[in-house]
Amino acid sequence: MRRIAVLAAGGTGGHLFPAQALAEVLIERGWSVVLASDERVAGLAQDFPAERRIGLSSASYKSGDPLSMMRAGAAVLRGASQARAVYREIGPNVVVGFGGYPSAPALVGAIFDKRPTVIHEQNAVMGRANRMLAARVTRVACAFPTLLKAPPQVIGQAMVVGNPVRPAIRALADLPYVAPTAEGPIRILVTGGSQGARLLSELVPEAIAALPEGLRQRLVVQQQTRPESMESARRTYRNAVVDAEIAPFFRDMATRLGAAHLVIGRSGAGSVCEFAVAGKPAILVPLAIALDDDQGQNAKLLADAGGAEVARESQLTVQSLSGALEKLLTNPTRLARMAAASRSVAIPDAAERLADVVEQTARG
């Protein structure tokens, strides 16, 4: 009999990429995959390998706003009713939620129907949507050894499987880290992201421009930069005579990550786990406005292992970042140690481990 998994994910890459990685493994194992999200799903995840996409009513809420909470609750219940109608039609064997409020209706509908359910939490701090449902689903899987804010009855039973990464990123786990030579080029990859990208877009070029001339001449910088900051970044690098490529998005991220000697970026769950799988030294700048400091907690995985330095926004300046860069870039032995430490906490086969949990849950 054909087995069907409904994967429910919010409309951001942090939720969709792990769901897509799981989908690809399940399809290889003979499963059919349905993607559930909110009504925007038709315009999202064009490459998601789902046989069907269903858009469900959903909404977030403002804490402490009763009216907002009531509206969100009503929207989720409408979405759950829509999900149950689809479930009666297709009979899914399991429903897997990846967080974000668009995932809630699919899980609520499955809970009402008493269908097997799995939650995967990507962050070291459990998100609000997952937090509300974690105690009611069949199983909880997580990416990090720590799972803050989770219900007490969930913390001890959650299964650490890692964060599923795209196949091109996983392939980097088999490549050794090669530290820069004494006179050779030093490759720096700066990742951005839509949230809080202005700080990195503007501060990193200035910090690199403040490095000693001899070091600057060896640098090859590839930086994701928000569109409105691109010209300023290019001008800064040009004036500093730094070889730099600037773009709002790199499609061949795996290739660039594989070649990098050092990465600088935010510490979203996906980024942290990809840096670990690739075995890269990192300077991580947690997003200060992130709810529950989830990015700060994510960064601890690499920092505690010795694979990353963490720069908090409140303490970050051009001078402090430039100083940190100079110390790292002139010490290839330390970069190599950091690379090994980063890789030591990686779980490259997270997608397969999560697929195992999903299949075990579906079997009951």
C-alpha positions as YAML, in Angstrom:
chain: A
units: angstrom
residues:
- id: 1
  name: MET
  ca: [0.00, 0.00, 0.00]
- id: 2
  name: ARG
  ca: [1.15, 3.53, -0.74]
- id: 3
  name: ARG
  ca: [2.25, 5.38, 2.37]
- id: 4
  name: ILE
  ca: [1.45, 9.08, 2.61]
- id: 5
  name: ALA
  ca: [3.16, 11.68, 4.80]
- id: 6
  name: VAL
  ca: [1.82, 15.19, 5.23]
- id: 7
  name: LEU
  ca: [4.66, 17.63, 5.96]
- id: 8
  name: ALA
  ca: [3.48, 20.89, 7.53]
- id: 9
  name: ALA
  ca: [5.86, 23.84, 7.53]
- id: 10
  name: GLY
  ca: [5.80, 27.59, 7.89]
- id: 11
  name: GLY
  ca: [6.62, 29.75, 4.91]
- id: 12
  name: THR
  ca: [10.31, 30.44, 5.66]
- id: 13
  name: GLY
  ca: [13.42, 28.64, 4.52]
- id: 14
  name: GLY
  ca: [14.25, 27.70, 8.11]
- id: 15
  name: HIS
  ca: [11.14, 25.51, 8.19]
- id: 16
  name: LEU
  ca: [10.88, 24.53, 4.53]
- id: 17
  name: PHE
  ca: [14.47, 23.38, 3.89]
- id: 18
  name: PRO
  ca: [14.43, 20.67, 6.60]
- id: 19
  name: ALA
  ca: [10.97, 19.59, 5.45]
- id: 20
  name: GLN
  ca: [12.22, 19.33, 1.87]
- id: 21
  name: ALA
  ca: [15.26, 17.29, 2.94]
- id: 22
  name: LEU
  ca: [12.96, 14.87, 4.77]
- id: 23
  name: ALA
  ca: [10.60, 14.73, 1.80]
- id: 24
  name: GLU
  ca: [13.41, 13.67, -0.51]
- id: 25
  name: VAL
  ca: [14.43, 10.82, 1.80]
- id: 26
  name: LEU
  ca: [10.85, 9.62, 2.28]
- id: 27
  name: ILE
  ca: [10.25, 9.64, -1.47]
- id: 28
  name: GLU
  ca: [13.38, 7.52, -1.95]
- id: 29
  name: ARG
  ca: [11.85, 5.07, 0.54]
- id: 30
  name: GLY
  ca: [8.62, 4.85, -1.45]
- id: 31
  name: TRP
  ca: [6.47, 7.42, 0.34]
- id: 32
  name: SER
  ca: [4.14, 9.96, -1.20]
- id: 33
  name: VAL
  ca: [4.51, 13.46, 0.24]
- id: 34
  name: VAL
  ca: [1.92, 16.23, 0.67]
- id: 35
  name: LEU
  ca: [3.01, 19.74, 1.71]
- id: 36
  name: ALA
  ca: [0.67, 21.68, 4.02]
- id: 37
  name: SER
  ca: [1.11, 25.35, 4.86]
- id: 38
  name: ASP
  ca: [-1.03, 28.48, 4.95]
- id: 39
  name: GLU
  ca: [-2.85, 29.94, 1.95]
- id: 40
  name: ARG
  ca: [0.41, 31.36, 0.56]
- id: 41
  name: VAL
  ca: [1.72, 27.85, -0.10]
- id: 42
  name: ALA
  ca: [0.95, 28.08, -3.84]
- id: 43
  name: GLY
  ca: [3.62, 30.76, -4.17]
- id: 44
  name: LEU
  ca: [6.20, 29.04, -1.98]
- id: 45
  name: ALA
  ca: [8.50, 26.07, -2.28]
- id: 46
  name: GLN
  ca: [8.36, 25.72, -6.04]
- id: 47
  name: ASP
  ca: [11.03, 23.01, -5.86]
- id: 48
  name: PHE
  ca: [9.42, 21.12, -2.99]
- id: 49
  name: PRO
  ca: [8.92, 17.50, -4.17]
- id: 50
  name: ALA
  ca: [5.30, 17.14, -3.07]
- id: 51
  name: GLU
  ca: [2.60, 15.39, -5.06]
- id: 52
  name: ARG
  ca: [0.11, 17.86, -3.66]
- id: 53
  name: ARG
  ca: [0.13, 21.19, -1.83]
- id: 54
  name: ILE
  ca: [-2.68, 22.22, 0.46]
- id: 55
  name: GLY
  ca: [-3.21, 25.74, 1.81]
- id: 56
  name: LEU
  ca: [-4.74, 25.95, 5.27]
- id: 57
  name: SER
  ca: [-6.15, 28.90, 7.20]
- id: 58
  name: SER
  ca: [-3.76, 30.08, 9.91]
- id: 59
  name: ALA
  ca: [-2.63, 33.19, 11.79]
- id: 60
  name: SER
  ca: [-0.13, 34.27, 14.41]
- id: 61
  name: TYR
  ca: [-0.97, 36.40, 17.44]
- id: 62
  name: LYS
  ca: [0.46, 39.10, 19.65]
- id: 63
  name: SER
  ca: [1.24, 37.99, 23.19]
- id: 64
  name: GLY
  ca: [-0.99, 39.67, 25.72]
- id: 65
  name: ASP
  ca: [-3.56, 40.69, 23.08]
- id: 66
  name: PRO
  ca: [-6.75, 38.68, 23.77]
- id: 67
  name: LEU
  ca: [-8.46, 39.76, 20.56]
- id: 68
  name: SER
  ca: [-5.41, 38.78, 18.48]
- id: 69
  name: MET
  ca: [-5.26, 35.42, 20.25]
- id: 70
  name: MET
  ca: [-8.95, 34.77, 19.62]
- id: 71
  name: ARG
  ca: [-8.60, 35.56, 15.94]
- id: 72
  name: ALA
  ca: [-5.57, 33.33, 15.62]
- id: 73
  name: GLY
  ca: [-7.33, 30.50, 17.42]
- id: 74
  name: ALA
  ca: [-10.33, 30.77, 15.12]
- id: 75
  name: ALA
  ca: [-8.08, 30.76, 12.06]
- id: 76
  name: VAL
  ca: [-6.24, 27.66, 13.24]
- id: 77
  name: LEU
  ca: [-9.50, 25.83, 13.91]
- id: 78
  name: ARG
  ca: [-10.71, 26.69, 10.40]
- id: 79
  name: GLY
  ca: [-7.43, 25.38, 9.03]
- id: 80
  name: ALA
  ca: [-7.72, 22.21, 11.11]
- id: 81
  name: SER
  ca: [-11.19, 21.60, 9.68]
- id: 82
  name: GLN
  ca: [-9.80, 22.07, 6.17]
- id: 83
  name: ALA
  ca: [-6.99, 19.65, 6.94]
- id: 84
  name: ARG
  ca: [-9.35, 17.00, 8.28]
- id: 85
  name: ALA
  ca: [-11.38, 17.17, 5.08]
- id: 86
  name: VAL
  ca: [-8.23, 16.48, 3.06]
- id: 87
  name: TYR
  ca: [-7.18, 13.71, 5.46]
- id: 88
  name: ARG
  ca: [-10.50, 11.93, 4.94]
- id: 89
  name: GLU
  ca: [-9.77, 12.00, 1.22]
- id: 90
  name: ILE
  ca: [-6.10, 10.89, 1.22]
- id: 91
  name: GLY
  ca: [-5.74, 8.98, 4.53]
- id: 92
  name: PRO
  ca: [-2.21, 10.04, 5.55]
- id: 93
  name: ASN
  ca: [-0.17, 7.59, 7.61]
- id: 94
  name: VAL
  ca: [1.59, 10.37, 9.52]
- id: 95
  name: VAL
  ca: [1.60, 14.17, 9.80]
- id: 96
  name: VAL
  ca: [4.93, 15.90, 10.48]
- id: 97
  name: GLY
  ca: [5.10, 19.52, 11.66]
- id: 98
  name: PHE
  ca: [8.20, 21.70, 11.33]
- id: 99
  name: GLY
  ca: [7.03, 24.75, 13.23]
- id: 100
  name: GLY
  ca: [5.79, 28.18, 12.32]
- id: 101
  name: TYR
  ca: [2.11, 29.01, 12.70]
- id: 102
  name: PRO
  ca: [1.24, 27.73, 9.21]
- id: 103
  name: SER
  ca: [2.11, 24.23, 10.46]
- id: 104
  name: ALA
  ca: [-0.34, 24.32, 13.37]
- id: 105
  name: PRO
  ca: [-3.65, 23.59, 11.55]
- id: 106
  name: ALA
  ca: [-2.30, 20.44, 9.92]
- id: 107
  name: LEU
  ca: [-1.13, 19.10, 13.28]
- id: 108
  name: VAL
  ca: [-4.28, 20.13, 15.13]
- id: 109
  name: GLY
  ca: [-6.40, 18.38, 12.51]
- id: 110
  name: ALA
  ca: [-4.32, 15.22, 12.84]
- id: 111
  name: ILE
  ca: [-4.54, 15.32, 16.65]
- id: 112
  name: PHE
  ca: [-8.33, 15.64, 16.45]
- id: 113
  name: ASP
  ca: [-8.38, 12.62, 14.11]
- id: 114
  name: LYS
  ca: [-5.98, 10.68, 16.36]
- id: 115
  name: ARG
  ca: [-3.51, 10.20, 13.52]
- id: 116
  name: PRO
  ca: [0.21, 9.61, 14.17]
- id: 117
  name: THR
  ca: [2.03, 12.91, 14.49]
- id: 118
  name: VAL
  ca: [5.65, 14.09, 14.72]
- id: 119
  name: ILE
  ca: [7.08, 17.51, 15.50]
- id: 120
  name: HIS
  ca: [10.59, 18.47, 14.45]
- id: 121
  name: GLU
  ca: [12.06, 21.49, 16.24]
- id: 122
  name: GLN
  ca: [14.96, 23.09, 14.39]
- id: 123
  name: ASN
  ca: [16.10, 25.52, 17.09]
- id: 124
  name: ALA
  ca: [17.68, 25.06, 20.51]
- id: 125
  name: VAL
  ca: [14.66, 26.96, 21.88]
- id: 126
  name: MET
  ca: [11.30, 25.43, 21.00]
- id: 127
  name: GLY
  ca: [9.15, 27.79, 18.96]
- id: 128
  name: ARG
  ca: [5.75, 28.93, 20.17]
- id: 129
  name: ALA
  ca: [3.70, 26.91, 17.68]
- id: 130
  name: ASN
  ca: [5.57, 23.69, 18.45]
- id: 131
  name: ARG
  ca: [5.53, 24.49, 22.16]
- id: 132
  name: MET
  ca: [1.72, 24.58, 22.21]
- id: 133
  name: LEU
  ca: [1.38, 21.20, 20.51]
- id: 134
  name: ALA
  ca: [4.45, 19.24, 21.61]
- id: 135
  name: ALA
  ca: [2.76, 17.53, 24.56]
- id: 136
  name: ARG
  ca: [-0.10, 16.36, 22.33]
- id: 137
  name: VAL
  ca: [1.74, 14.81, 19.40]
- id: 138
  name: THR
  ca: [2.98, 11.23, 19.18]
- id: 139
  name: ARG
  ca: [6.71, 12.03, 19.02]
- id: 140
  name: VAL
  ca: [9.02, 15.03, 19.15]
- id: 141
  name: ALA
  ca: [12.37, 15.16, 17.35]
- id: 142
  name: CYS
  ca: [14.86, 18.01, 17.67]
- id: 143
  name: ALA
  ca: [18.02, 19.32, 16.08]
- id: 144
  name: PHE
  ca: [20.01, 20.35, 19.18]
- id: 145
  name: PRO
  ca: [20.92, 18.49, 22.37]
- id: 146
  name: THR
  ca: [19.28, 21.31, 24.32]
- id: 147
  name: LEU
  ca: [15.58, 22.07, 23.90]
- id: 148
  name: LEU
  ca: [14.70, 25.11, 25.96]
- id: 149
  name: LYS
  ca: [11.11, 26.24, 26.56]
- id: 150
  name: ALA
  ca: [9.74, 22.79, 25.76]
- id: 151
  name: PRO
  ca: [7.03, 21.34, 28.03]
- id: 152
  name: PRO
  ca: [8.65, 19.39, 30.90]
- id: 153
  name: GLN
  ca: [7.13, 16.08, 29.80]
- id: 154
  name: VAL
  ca: [8.64, 16.53, 26.34]
- id: 155
  name: ILE
  ca: [12.24, 17.47, 27.23]
- id: 156
  name: GLY
  ca: [13.32, 14.03, 28.43]
- id: 157
  name: GLN
  ca: [11.67, 12.15, 25.57]
- id: 158
  name: ALA
  ca: [12.55, 14.30, 22.57]
- id: 159
  name: MET
  ca: [14.82, 12.48, 20.12]
- id: 160
  name: VAL
  ca: [17.92, 14.36, 18.94]
- id: 161
  name: VAL
  ca: [18.16, 13.72, 15.20]
- id: 162
  name: GLY
  ca: [19.87, 16.89, 13.98]
- id: 163
  name: ASN
  ca: [18.65, 19.35, 11.39]
- id: 164
  name: PRO
  ca: [18.09, 17.90, 7.91]
- id: 165
  name: VAL
  ca: [20.25, 19.66, 5.32]
- id: 166
  name: ARG
  ca: [20.12, 19.72, 1.56]
- id: 167
  name: PRO
  ca: [22.05, 16.89, -0.22]
- id: 168
  name: ALA
  ca: [24.61, 19.34, -1.64]
- id: 169
  name: ILE
  ca: [25.41, 20.53, 1.89]
- id: 170
  name: ARG
  ca: [25.53, 17.02, 3.28]
- id: 171
  name: ALA
  ca: [28.13, 16.09, 0.66]
- id: 172
  name: LEU
  ca: [30.48, 18.64, 2.24]
- id: 173
  name: ALA
  ca: [30.77, 16.41, 5.32]
- id: 174
  name: ASP
  ca: [33.08, 14.14, 3.31]
- id: 175
  name: LEU
  ca: [35.47, 16.94, 2.32]
- id: 176
  name: PRO
  ca: [38.47, 17.72, 4.56]
- id: 177
  name: TYR
  ca: [39.07, 21.27, 5.75]
- id: 178
  name: VAL
  ca: [42.14, 22.78, 4.11]
- id: 179
  name: ALA
  ca: [43.50, 25.75, 6.04]
- id: 180
  name: PRO
  ca: [44.89, 28.73, 4.12]
- id: 181
  name: THR
  ca: [48.59, 28.62, 3.35]
- id: 182
  name: ALA
  ca: [51.04, 31.24, 4.55]
- id: 183
  name: GLU
  ca: [50.91, 33.27, 1.34]
- id: 184
  name: GLY
  ca: [47.83, 31.92, -0.43]
- id: 185
  name: PRO
  ca: [44.30, 33.32, -0.71]
- id: 186
  name: ILE
  ca: [41.95, 33.35, 2.26]
- id: 187
  name: ARG
  ca: [38.31, 32.80, 1.37]
- id: 188
  name: ILE
  ca: [35.60, 34.38, 3.53]
- id: 189
  name: LEU
  ca: [31.91, 33.65, 3.02]
- id: 190
  name: VAL
  ca: [29.42, 36.07, 4.57]
- id: 191
  name: THR
  ca: [25.85, 34.83, 4.68]
- id: 192
  name: GLY
  ca: [22.97, 37.22, 5.14]
- id: 193
  name: GLY
  ca: [19.31, 36.38, 5.33]
- id: 194
  name: SER
  ca: [16.27, 38.60, 5.29]
- id: 195
  name: GLN
  ca: [16.09, 39.22, 9.04]
- id: 196
  name: GLY
  ca: [18.52, 41.69, 10.50]
- id: 197
  name: ALA
  ca: [20.74, 41.62, 7.42]
- id: 198
  name: ARG
  ca: [21.51, 45.34, 7.54]
- id: 199
  name: LEU
  ca: [24.09, 45.00, 10.31]
- id: 200
  name: LEU
  ca: [26.17, 42.41, 8.47]
- id: 201
  name: SER
  ca: [25.67, 44.09, 5.10]
- id: 202
  name: GLU
  ca: [27.21, 47.32, 6.34]
- id: 203
  name: LEU
  ca: [29.53, 46.37, 9.20]
- id: 204
  name: VAL
  ca: [31.41, 43.43, 7.70]
- id: 205
  name: PRO
  ca: [32.83, 45.36, 4.70]
- id: 206
  name: GLU
  ca: [33.99, 48.14, 7.02]
- id: 207
  name: ALA
  ca: [35.64, 45.65, 9.39]
- id: 208
  name: ILE
  ca: [37.44, 43.91, 6.53]
- id: 209
  name: ALA
  ca: [38.54, 47.26, 5.12]
- id: 210
  name: ALA
  ca: [40.15, 48.03, 8.50]
- id: 211
  name: LEU
  ca: [42.45, 44.99, 8.30]
- id: 212
  name: PRO
  ca: [46.16, 45.45, 7.54]
- id: 213
  name: GLU
  ca: [46.88, 45.93, 3.84]
- id: 214
  name: GLY
  ca: [48.98, 42.79, 3.50]
- id: 215
  name: LEU
  ca: [46.13, 40.68, 4.84]
- id: 216
  name: ARG
  ca: [43.47, 42.44, 2.77]
- id: 217
  name: GLN
  ca: [45.39, 41.65, -0.42]
- id: 218
  name: ARG
  ca: [45.01, 37.92, 0.24]
- id: 219
  name: LEU
  ca: [41.27, 37.97, 0.86]
- id: 220
  name: VAL
  ca: [38.60, 36.63, -1.45]
- id: 221
  name: VAL
  ca: [35.23, 37.69, -0.02]
- id: 222
  name: GLN
  ca: [31.84, 36.43, -1.10]
- id: 223
  name: GLN
  ca: [29.04, 38.24, 0.70]
- id: 224
  name: GLN
  ca: [25.28, 38.03, 0.64]
- id: 225
  name: THR
  ca: [24.03, 41.57, 1.03]
- id: 226
  name: ARG
  ca: [20.56, 43.07, 0.99]
- id: 227
  name: PRO
  ca: [19.94, 44.89, -2.32]
- id: 228
  name: GLU
  ca: [19.89, 48.39, -0.87]
- id: 229
  name: SER
  ca: [23.35, 47.89, 0.68]
- id: 230
  name: MET
  ca: [25.08, 46.32, -2.33]
- id: 231
  name: GLU
  ca: [26.57, 49.47, -3.85]
- id: 232
  name: SER
  ca: [27.88, 50.71, -0.51]
- id: 233
  name: ALA
  ca: [29.50, 47.33, 0.18]
- id: 234
  name: ARG
  ca: [31.07, 47.19, -3.28]
- id: 235
  name: ARG
  ca: [32.46, 50.70, -2.85]
- id: 236
  name: THR
  ca: [33.95, 49.85, 0.55]
- id: 237
  name: TYR
  ca: [35.65, 46.73, -0.76]
- id: 238
  name: ARG
  ca: [36.83, 48.50, -3.92]
- id: 239
  name: ASN
  ca: [38.42, 51.32, -1.93]
- id: 240
  name: ALA
  ca: [40.12, 48.75, 0.31]
- id: 241
  name: VAL
  ca: [41.37, 46.83, -2.76]
- id: 242
  name: VAL
  ca: [39.66, 43.63, -1.59]
- id: 243
  name: ASP
  ca: [38.59, 40.97, -4.08]
- id: 244
  name: ALA
  ca: [34.86, 40.76, -3.29]
- id: 245
  name: GLU
  ca: [31.74, 39.36, -4.90]
- id: 246
  name: ILE
  ca: [28.48, 40.86, -3.65]
- id: 247
  name: ALA
  ca: [25.00, 39.50, -4.32]
- id: 248
  name: PRO
  ca: [21.66, 39.34, -2.50]
- id: 249
  name: PHE
  ca: [21.55, 35.56, -2.90]
- id: 250
  name: PHE
  ca: [23.94, 32.79, -3.95]
- id: 251
  name: ARG
  ca: [22.26, 29.80, -5.57]
- id: 252
  name: ASP
  ca: [25.44, 27.70, -5.43]
- id: 253
  name: MET
  ca: [25.80, 28.11, -1.66]
- id: 254
  name: ALA
  ca: [27.14, 24.59, -1.14]
- id: 255
  name: THR
  ca: [30.05, 25.19, -3.54]
- id: 256
  name: ARG
  ca: [30.90, 28.49, -1.88]
- id: 257
  name: LEU
  ca: [30.59, 27.05, 1.62]
- id: 258
  name: GLY
  ca: [32.82, 24.15, 0.68]
- id: 259
  name: ALA
  ca: [35.58, 26.49, -0.50]
- id: 260
  name: ALA
  ca: [35.42, 28.91, 2.45]
- id: 261
  name: HIS
  ca: [38.14, 29.14, 5.08]
- id: 262
  name: LEU
  ca: [35.89, 31.15, 7.41]
- id: 263
  name: VAL
  ca: [32.18, 31.94, 7.47]
- id: 264
  name: ILE
  ca: [30.46, 34.92, 9.04]
- id: 265
  name: GLY
  ca: [26.72, 34.94, 9.55]
- id: 266
  name: ARG
  ca: [23.65, 34.84, 11.71]
- id: 267
  name: SER
  ca: [23.00, 31.78, 13.84]
- id: 268
  name: GLY
  ca: [19.68, 30.56, 12.58]
- id: 269
  name: ALA
  ca: [19.27, 26.83, 13.10]
- id: 270
  name: GLY
  ca: [19.80, 25.99, 9.45]
- id: 271
  name: SER
  ca: [22.97, 28.05, 9.16]
- id: 272
  name: VAL
  ca: [24.53, 26.64, 12.34]
- id: 273
  name: CYS
  ca: [23.86, 23.06, 11.31]
- id: 274
  name: GLU
  ca: [25.10, 23.64, 7.76]
- id: 275
  name: PHE
  ca: [28.32, 25.21, 9.05]
- id: 276
  name: ALA
  ca: [28.80, 22.19, 11.32]
- id: 277
  name: VAL
  ca: [28.17, 19.64, 8.58]
- id: 278
  name: ALA
  ca: [30.60, 21.49, 6.30]
- id: 279
  name: GLY
  ca: [33.14, 21.69, 9.14]
- id: 280
  name: LYS
  ca: [33.76, 25.43, 8.91]
- id: 281
  name: PRO
  ca: [35.12, 27.88, 11.49]
- id: 282
  name: ALA
  ca: [32.60, 30.62, 12.05]
- id: 283
  name: ILE
  ca: [31.95, 34.02, 13.52]
- id: 284
  name: LEU
  ca: [28.29, 34.01, 14.51]
- id: 285
  name: VAL
  ca: [26.21, 37.12, 15.17]
- id: 286
  name: PRO
  ca: [22.89, 36.11, 16.79]
- id: 287
  name: LEU
  ca: [19.92, 38.25, 15.82]
- id: 288
  name: ALA
  ca: [19.27, 40.41, 18.86]
- id: 289
  name: ILE
  ca: [15.50, 40.67, 18.32]
- id: 290
  name: ALA
  ca: [15.03, 36.93, 17.85]
- id: 291
  name: LEU
  ca: [12.27, 35.58, 20.07]
- id: 292
  name: ASP
  ca: [13.59, 33.87, 23.22]
- id: 293
  name: ASP
  ca: [17.17, 34.40, 22.00]
- id: 294
  name: ASP
  ca: [16.89, 31.24, 19.93]
- id: 295
  name: GLN
  ca: [19.79, 32.30, 17.71]
- id: 296
  name: GLY
  ca: [22.02, 32.86, 20.72]
- id: 297
  name: GLN
  ca: [21.21, 29.39, 22.01]
- id: 298
  name: ASN
  ca: [21.80, 27.89, 18.56]
- id: 299
  name: ALA
  ca: [25.23, 29.50, 18.43]
- id: 300
  name: LYS
  ca: [26.21, 27.82, 21.71]
- id: 301
  name: LEU
  ca: [26.40, 24.45, 19.94]
- id: 302
  name: LEU
  ca: [29.39, 25.54, 17.87]
- id: 303
  name: ALA
  ca: [30.81, 27.96, 20.43]
- id: 304
  name: ASP
  ca: [30.86, 25.40, 23.26]
- id: 305
  name: ALA
  ca: [32.56, 22.89, 20.97]
- id: 306
  name: GLY
  ca: [35.20, 25.45, 19.99]
- id: 307
  name: GLY
  ca: [34.08, 25.80, 16.39]
- id: 308
  name: ALA
  ca: [32.80, 29.37, 16.47]
- id: 309
  name: GLU
  ca: [33.20, 32.74, 18.07]
- id: 310
  name: VAL
  ca: [29.97, 34.51, 19.03]
- id: 311
  name: ALA
  ca: [29.68, 38.28, 18.61]
- id: 312
  name: ARG
  ca: [26.63, 39.77, 20.28]
- id: 313
  name: GLU
  ca: [25.14, 42.77, 18.50]
- id: 314
  name: SER
  ca: [25.33, 44.94, 21.62]
- id: 315
  name: GLN
  ca: [29.11, 44.45, 21.74]
- id: 316
  name: LEU
  ca: [29.86, 44.36, 18.03]
- id: 317
  name: THR
  ca: [31.79, 47.22, 16.45]
- id: 318
  name: VAL
  ca: [33.92, 47.65, 13.35]
- id: 319
  name: GLN
  ca: [37.01, 47.55, 15.56]
- id: 320
  name: SER
  ca: [36.00, 44.45, 17.52]
- id: 321
  name: LEU
  ca: [35.08, 42.49, 14.41]
- id: 322
  name: SER
  ca: [38.21, 43.59, 12.56]
- id: 323
  name: GLY
  ca: [40.34, 42.53, 15.52]
- id: 324
  name: ALA
  ca: [38.66, 39.13, 15.72]
- id: 325
  name: LEU
  ca: [39.13, 38.61, 12.00]
- id: 326
  name: GLU
  ca: [42.81, 39.48, 12.12]
- id: 327
  name: LYS
  ca: [43.47, 37.02, 14.96]
- id: 328
  name: LEU
  ca: [41.72, 34.19, 13.14]
- id: 329
  name: LEU
  ca: [42.91, 34.84, 9.60]
- id: 330
  name: THR
  ca: [46.57, 34.99, 10.65]
- id: 331
  name: ASN
  ca: [46.36, 31.70, 12.55]
- id: 332
  name: PRO
  ca: [45.64, 28.81, 10.14]
- id: 333
  name: THR
  ca: [46.32, 26.26, 12.88]
- id: 334
  name: ARG
  ca: [43.52, 27.69, 14.97]
- id: 335
  name: LEU
  ca: [41.19, 27.77, 11.96]
- id: 336
  name: ALA
  ca: [41.87, 24.07, 11.41]
- id: 337
  name: ARG
  ca: [41.15, 23.28, 15.08]
- id: 338
  name: MET
  ca: [37.90, 25.24, 14.89]
- id: 339
  name: ALA
  ca: [36.92, 23.39, 11.72]
- id: 340
  name: ALA
  ca: [37.44, 20.03, 13.43]
- id: 341
  name: ALA
  ca: [35.47, 21.18, 16.47]
- id: 342
  name: SER
  ca: [32.62, 22.37, 14.31]
- id: 343
  name: ARG
  ca: [32.42, 19.07, 12.46]
- id: 344
  name: SER
  ca: [32.52, 17.12, 15.74]
- id: 345
  name: VAL
  ca: [28.97, 18.23, 16.60]
- id: 346
  name: ALA
  ca: [27.52, 17.76, 13.11]
- id: 347
  name: ILE
  ca: [24.82, 15.22, 12.27]
- id: 348
  name: PRO
  ca: [25.09, 14.88, 8.48]
- id: 349
  name: ASP
  ca: [22.47, 12.11, 8.24]
- id: 350
  name: ALA
  ca: [19.78, 14.07, 10.09]
- id: 351
  name: ALA
  ca: [17.28, 13.63, 7.27]
- id: 352
  name: GLU
  ca: [17.65, 9.85, 7.40]
- id: 353
  name: ARG
  ca: [17.39, 9.84, 11.20]
- id: 354
  name: LEU
  ca: [14.23, 11.93, 11.08]
- id: 355
  name: ALA
  ca: [12.80, 9.68, 8.37]
- id: 356
  name: ASP
  ca: [13.41, 6.71, 10.68]
- id: 357
  name: VAL
  ca: [11.42, 8.45, 13.44]
- id: 358
  name: VAL
  ca: [8.61, 9.25, 11.01]
- id: 359
  name: GLU
  ca: [8.39, 5.66, 9.80]
- id: 360
  name: GLN
  ca: [8.46, 4.26, 13.34]
- id: 361
  name: THR
  ca: [5.69, 6.66, 14.35]
- id: 362
  name: ALA
  ca: [3.56, 5.75, 11.34]
- id: 363
  name: ARG
  ca: [3.83, 2.08, 12.23]
- id: 364
  name: GLY
  ca: [2.74, 2.83, 15.79]
...
